[in-house]
Amino acid sequence: MTTTAHPGTNGRGTAGDPGGIREGDGPAPLRGLVWLVWRQHRLVFGVLLAAVAGGAVWCAVLRGQMAGFIDAHHIAGCSQISLDPRCAHTQEAVSAFRETYGPFLRLVEMGLVLLPALIGLFLGAPLIARELEAGTDKLVLTQSVGPLRWLAVKTGLPALIVLASTTALSLVYSWLWQVAGDEVSGFYWYSALGFDALGPVPVAYSLLALAVGVLAGLLQRRTVLSMGVTLAAVVAAQVVLAQLRPYLLPTVTKEFKNGRPAQLADDAWLVGQGDYVRSGAHLADSPCHASPGYEACQRAHDVAGQYMDYHPASHHWPLAWIEAGIVLAGAAVLTVIAFRVMRRRHG
């Protein structure tokens, strides 16, 4: 049995398919809904991809310069105040390093911290709200395209691009931070900007911002209003989780007997401290204060020494993955809600 092809305007396909690309014509890189979504948002996609390329090149150059400075002055692992004997007389070199490269590192950190909000503002919020506000969604949905399929493609392609772009930027910054993070630069892993810029955290918040923007657009149906709601929600999520971050993992406690200097490693994140008595009980509020009668006060309250609750540097990645998991779970919940809203409205 043979099949007869009906030539279209370009000599293949059907007359109703002027492009000659049908489901059976083989794969095409971008077509149908995917092509439409790419074309509608190609400017934002292009800016995001260009930022990845430019950021990677700039970070590579910066990394080489920082590594050269550290090797030339032998300050690897040294801070401005260090008990390590090999770091003696390196304070001026460390200060010079921080003055020279600190602003650049801060700029990269701020960019990665602000990136989720920017994604939510200029990609997530307008993604659906603009279509609903202009009524162009009705045109697409009358072309034998189901509402859930339209929403899936409308959010799926941006999610993939956001995932790839933010992952690349986060990896590049982590690669840069490995050279001078913590002691030398003073950009410690537990700082507000540093934690949000490293590892999976900026990736998770970017996907959350996209999900918030999509749901806000579906519910508000107004672009500017959706952008405001998205910005507020993303900032609120970052602030709330930053407050909860120290408690996502049990801290390590270290005790220092009276007369011993109470000091942690430079890269340790101090969460709490106080005095402990001989029975072992911890007093968050010290009953004694520095004064001529300090030692007598300690003896009167049976204070045996000081304690410190902290997260060592080894807790960085577990904390980062726990927080990222919470954020991604929130993004998944918001995405499910968005699909339920779409199904309820369009059946």
C-alpha angles and dihedrals in degrees: 000000000000132000123223118216119216109217119227129199093297096043099263138063121028133308089253091053105061093173090057092225114128132161090266096048094084133260122321123195097233125008142139116003094353091056091047094052092046092050094047094052102025092119094058091041090050093050091049094049091045089052089054093051095044093043092050093052093045093048091049091054092044092049092054092050093048093047090051092051093048093049093046093052097034094230101135108144093005125127131191090265111031135159092205108112093216089060093060114129093011097107094101092049092049091049091050091050092052093047092049103041104018095086091052093050090047090051092053092047093050091049092054093044092051094042097085092052091048091049091050092047102045102026113019101043098044093041096088103003093064092052093049093044093051094038093233090128089073091059093052094044092053091059094081090271116136117230094238092050090049091051092045093055093038091058101026099065094047090046091054092048092046091048093050095043099046092043090054093048092047092050092049092051092046088052089051093045092053089070099053108004122132115000106023099044098027089232097130123195093240097054117116093250098033096055093047091050100049132079123336096341100088090043092053094047091049092055090046090052090051092050092047090051094050094049092044090052092050093050101037099035089201122101101213093043091048091051091054093048091048094050092049093047095048094047090047091051092050093048095046095048091046087059092048095043098092090056099049089090130028113262127234117244123213124186126208118197120226111282095028120106111252106222135141130201114283092247094051117111108225110214103168142350142181143130130302127207128221092263087063097250116141121228112204090191111052113227091209132062132193106282140119088277096048097114092045090051091052092052091048092054094040092241110176099183147300131299132202128201111206148152113239120218089261088069093062100090097038089052091046094051093045092052092043089051091053092049093047090049088054091050090051092051092050091049092052090049090051091054091048090052090050092048092049092051099044104023 
